[in-house]
Amino acid sequence: MNRILATLALALPLSLAALPAAAQDAPSYANPGAAASDDAQIRGRIASFDGGYNVQVTDENGYIDNVQLHEGTIINPLGLTLAPGMVVSILGYNAGSVFAANEIDTPYTYAAGVPYYGGHPWNYYGPSIELGFFFGNTGWWHGEAFGGPSRFNGGARVYTNVRVTNTYRGGNFQGRAYVAPVERGGYHAQARTEAPRPSGGERRR
């Protein structure tokens, strides 16, 4: 009996060491391999965008999240072209190695085709002047724009400090992906085509 207990005592630490490590705090789309979860929201700043479907976002927890758009992903305001440096709030779901984006909200508004925030172009670094007084602007982070939970007011999504304009009003779910037409704010990646090259038998004019 003593031999059996001694054998079990030696085997137990080895078997525990073989168990997989506990899930890390990082979401699976920032740390591929963890289990998928329910619908979620991430907030932060765009680190890179390939102009197609892949976006990397530095989120408010300090992770770089791999975000994937699809045809019909909502982008607010209507017609906005995503760019590195933009502050975003993304609604979607954990799809394993990526965060699948159903809706991307930004705090910007359009004036003459340029995204604006706080009366300046969205990437403006300088100071703000109000009522004749100078207030030092901390820059263009706008990190508190999406503070607190969101709610709807008159068809627009409203966060603590910002109201998202041109919120979509159409679309439908295809599985877990929300798909909206272009005229309702749905994303459509522009097809990249190259000019046809003449074959060897053709003459160039």
C-alpha positions as CSV (number, residue, x, y, z in Angstrom):
1,M,0.0,0.0,0.0
2,N,2.9,2.4,0.8
3,R,4.4,1.7,-2.5
4,I,1.2,2.5,-4.3
5,L,0.8,5.8,-2.4
6,A,4.4,6.8,-3.1
7,T,3.9,6.1,-6.9
8,L,0.7,8.2,-6.9
9,A,2.5,11.0,-5.1
10,L,5.2,11.1,-7.7
11,A,2.8,10.7,-10.7
12,L,0.4,13.5,-9.6
13,P,2.8,16.5,-10.2
14,L,3.8,15.1,-13.5
15,S,0.1,14.7,-14.6
16,L,-0.6,18.3,-13.5
17,A,2.3,19.6,-15.5
18,A,0.9,18.0,-18.6
19,L,-2.4,19.9,-18.3
20,P,-2.7,22.9,-20.7
21,A,-2.0,26.3,-19.2
22,A,-4.9,28.4,-18.1
23,A,-6.3,30.8,-20.6
24,Q,-4.5,34.1,-20.7
25,D,-6.1,37.5,-20.2
26,A,-5.4,38.4,-23.8
27,P,-8.4,37.9,-26.2
28,S,-7.9,35.1,-28.7
29,Y,-7.9,37.6,-31.6
30,A,-4.9,39.2,-30.0
31,N,-3.4,35.9,-28.9
32,P,-4.5,33.2,-31.4
33,G,-5.4,29.8,-29.9
34,A,-7.8,30.8,-27.1
35,A,-11.5,29.8,-27.1
36,A,-14.1,31.9,-28.9
37,S,-16.6,34.0,-26.9
38,D,-19.8,35.8,-27.4
39,D,-20.5,39.2,-29.2
40,A,-18.1,41.9,-27.9
41,Q,-16.8,45.4,-28.3
42,I,-13.3,46.6,-28.6
43,R,-12.2,50.3,-28.5
44,G,-8.9,51.8,-29.4
45,R,-6.9,53.3,-32.3
46,I,-6.2,51.8,-35.8
47,A,-2.6,50.8,-36.0
48,S,-2.7,49.6,-39.6
49,F,-5.1,48.9,-42.4
50,D,-4.3,47.0,-45.6
51,G,-7.1,48.8,-47.6
52,G,-9.0,45.6,-47.9
53,Y,-10.3,43.6,-44.9
54,N,-7.5,43.4,-42.4
55,V,-7.2,46.0,-39.6
56,Q,-5.0,46.0,-36.6
57,V,-6.2,48.0,-33.6
58,T,-4.3,49.0,-30.5
59,D,-7.1,48.6,-27.9
60,E,-7.6,50.3,-24.6
61,N,-6.1,47.3,-22.8
62,G,-2.8,47.6,-24.6
63,Y,-3.3,44.7,-27.0
64,I,-2.9,44.8,-30.8
65,D,-6.1,43.2,-32.0
66,N,-6.4,41.5,-35.4
67,V,-9.8,42.8,-36.8
68,Q,-11.3,41.5,-40.0
69,L,-14.0,43.3,-42.0
70,H,-16.4,41.6,-44.4
71,E,-18.5,42.9,-47.3
72,G,-21.3,44.8,-45.6
73,T,-19.5,45.7,-42.3
74,I,-21.1,49.0,-41.1
75,I,-18.7,51.9,-40.9
76,N,-19.9,55.2,-39.3
77,P,-20.0,57.9,-40.5
78,L,-21.2,56.8,-44.0
79,G,-18.5,56.8,-46.5
80,L,-15.6,57.1,-44.1
81,T,-12.3,55.6,-45.3
82,L,-10.4,54.0,-42.4
83,A,-6.9,55.1,-41.8
84,P,-4.1,54.4,-39.2
85,G,-4.5,56.7,-36.2
86,M,-8.3,56.8,-36.2
87,V,-10.1,56.2,-33.0
88,V,-12.7,53.4,-33.3
89,S,-15.3,51.4,-31.4
90,I,-15.8,48.0,-33.0
91,L,-18.8,45.8,-32.4
92,G,-18.5,42.2,-33.5
93,Y,-17.6,38.7,-32.3
94,N,-14.6,36.6,-31.5
95,A,-13.9,34.4,-34.5
96,G,-10.8,32.8,-33.1
97,S,-7.6,34.3,-34.5
98,V,-9.5,37.5,-35.6
99,F,-12.2,39.8,-34.2
100,A,-14.9,39.8,-36.9
101,A,-16.3,43.3,-37.2
102,N,-20.0,43.9,-37.7
103,E,-19.9,47.7,-37.0
104,I,-17.1,50.2,-36.7
105,D,-18.1,53.5,-35.1
106,T,-15.9,56.6,-35.1
107,P,-16.4,60.0,-33.5
108,Y,-15.8,61.9,-36.7
109,T,-18.1,64.1,-38.9
110,Y,-17.7,65.1,-42.5
111,A,-17.1,68.6,-43.8
112,A,-16.1,69.0,-47.4
113,G,-15.2,65.3,-47.6
114,V,-12.7,65.5,-44.7
115,P,-13.3,63.7,-41.3
116,Y,-13.5,66.2,-38.5
117,Y,-13.4,66.0,-34.7
118,G,-13.8,68.9,-32.3
119,G,-13.8,71.4,-35.1
120,H,-10.5,70.2,-36.6
121,P,-9.4,67.7,-39.2
122,W,-9.3,64.3,-37.4
123,N,-5.5,64.1,-37.4
124,Y,-5.0,67.7,-36.1
125,Y,-2.3,68.0,-33.4
126,G,-2.5,71.6,-32.4
127,P,-4.3,73.6,-29.7
128,S,-8.0,74.4,-29.5
129,I,-9.2,78.0,-29.0
130,E,-12.6,78.6,-27.5
131,L,-14.1,81.9,-26.3
132,G,-10.8,83.7,-26.8
133,F,-8.9,81.4,-24.3
134,F,-6.2,79.0,-25.1
135,F,-6.7,75.4,-23.9
136,G,-3.8,73.0,-24.4
137,N,-5.0,70.1,-26.4
138,T,-3.6,66.8,-25.4
139,G,-3.4,65.8,-29.1
140,W,-5.6,63.8,-31.3
141,W,-6.1,60.7,-29.2
142,H,-9.8,61.3,-28.4
143,G,-9.5,58.2,-26.3
144,E,-12.4,59.1,-24.1
145,A,-14.8,59.5,-27.1
146,F,-16.2,56.0,-26.5
147,G,-16.4,56.1,-22.7
148,G,-19.2,54.0,-21.2
149,P,-21.8,51.9,-22.8
150,S,-23.7,53.0,-26.0
151,R,-27.4,53.6,-26.4
152,F,-29.5,54.8,-29.3
153,N,-31.0,58.3,-29.6
154,G,-33.0,59.1,-32.7
155,G,-31.5,56.3,-34.7
156,A,-27.9,57.4,-33.8
157,R,-25.6,55.5,-31.5
158,V,-24.6,57.6,-28.5
159,Y,-21.7,57.1,-26.2
160,T,-20.8,59.0,-23.1
161,N,-19.1,61.9,-24.9
162,V,-20.0,61.5,-28.6
163,R,-22.9,60.8,-30.8
164,V,-22.2,58.7,-33.9
165,T,-23.8,60.2,-37.0
166,N,-25.2,58.5,-40.0
167,T,-25.9,55.3,-38.1
168,Y,-27.1,52.6,-40.5
169,R,-30.8,51.8,-41.0
170,G,-30.7,48.6,-43.0
171,G,-29.1,45.2,-43.4
172,N,-29.5,41.7,-42.1
173,F,-27.6,38.9,-40.4
174,Q,-26.0,36.2,-42.4
175,G,-25.0,33.8,-39.7
176,R,-23.2,36.0,-37.1
177,A,-22.1,38.6,-39.7
178,Y,-24.2,41.7,-40.1
179,V,-24.3,42.7,-43.8
180,A,-25.6,46.1,-45.0
181,P,-25.7,47.5,-48.5
182,V,-23.2,50.2,-49.5
183,E,-25.9,52.9,-49.5
184,R,-26.6,52.0,-45.9
185,G,-23.0,52.3,-44.7
186,G,-21.9,48.8,-45.6
187,Y,-18.2,48.4,-46.4
188,H,-17.2,47.3,-49.9
189,A,-13.6,46.7,-50.6
190,Q,-12.6,48.3,-53.8
191,A,-11.4,45.8,-56.4
192,R,-7.8,46.4,-57.4
193,T,-7.2,45.7,-61.1
194,E,-4.1,46.2,-63.2
195,A,-4.1,47.6,-66.7
196,P,-4.0,44.7,-69.2
197,R,-0.6,44.1,-70.6
198,P,-0.1,43.3,-74.3
199,S,0.8,39.8,-75.1
200,G,4.0,38.9,-77.0
201,G,2.3,38.9,-80.4
202,E,0.6,42.3,-80.0
203,R,2.2,45.5,-81.1
204,R,2.4,48.5,-78.8
205,R,1.0,51.7,-80.3
